[in-house]
Amino acid sequence: MDNEINKVAPSGEWALMNIPNNVVLEVRGNYITMSQGFDAIIGLSQDVTNGFYEFSDNLVSPLTSPAYLINGGVSVAAPFFIRRNKFLTQVQLYSRALTNQGGLIVEDNYNLAT
């Protein structure tokens, strides 16, 4: 919470943070810069079936295009809140459709295309 997050990679399409299943994750009140080499903020490499996840009240500055919040392609069944974030340019919710998004709650975000 309340951090400045900025990583740079030489090339490729990476996520700023890779999140495992069955954890409690709160990413709130941060200033996040999506720099060169990163196309997604949150990387999910496996289904999210247990735990609690929140990405709220962040200010996100994407310097890449296209930019995605979640890399996608997995199931999100655990509670995963995405709310009250401000994206300085348009960001897509995910790069690939989720196989299940039953636990995903998306509300009151600015410049987030769902």
URQUIKA-V295564 format. One record per residue. N is the residue number from 1. SS is DSSP state (H for helix, E for strand, C for the rest). NEAR is the number of other C-alpha atoms within 10 Angstrom. Layout:
BEGIN
n=(N,N)
ss=(SS,SS)
near=(NEAR,NEAR)
END
This chain:
BEGIN
n=(1,2,3,4,5,6,7,8,9,10,11,12,13,14,15,16,17,18,19,20,21,22,23,24,25,26,27,28,29,30,31,32,33,34,35,36,37,38,39,40,41,42,43,44,45,46,47,48,49,50,51,52,53,54,55,56,57,58,59,60,61,62,63,64,65,66,67,68,69,70,71,72,73,74,75,76,77,78,79,80,81,82,83,84,85,86,87,88,89,90,91,92,93,94,95,96,97,98,99,100,101,102,103,104,105,106,107,108,109,110,111,112,113,114)
ss=(C,C,C,E,E,E,E,C,C,C,C,C,C,E,E,E,E,E,E,C,C,C,E,E,E,E,E,E,C,C,E,E,E,E,C,C,C,E,E,E,E,E,E,E,C,C,C,E,C,C,E,E,E,E,E,E,C,C,E,E,E,E,C,C,C,C,C,E,E,E,E,E,C,C,E,E,C,C,E,E,E,E,E,C,C,E,E,E,E,E,E,E,E,E,E,E,C,C,C,E,C,C,C,E,E,E,E,C,C,E,E,E,E,C)
near=(12,11,12,12,14,14,14,13,12,8,9,10,13,18,21,23,15,14,17,16,17,14,13,12,14,14,15,19,17,18,17,19,21,23,17,19,18,27,26,27,22,19,20,20,14,14,19,24,15,16,15,17,22,17,20,22,20,22,19,23,19,23,16,17,13,13,22,26,23,24,25,22,17,18,19,22,17,19,18,21,17,22,18,18,22,20,18,15,15,18,26,17,19,21,17,13,14,16,13,14,16,13,18,17,12,17,13,13,16,16,15,20,12,8)
END
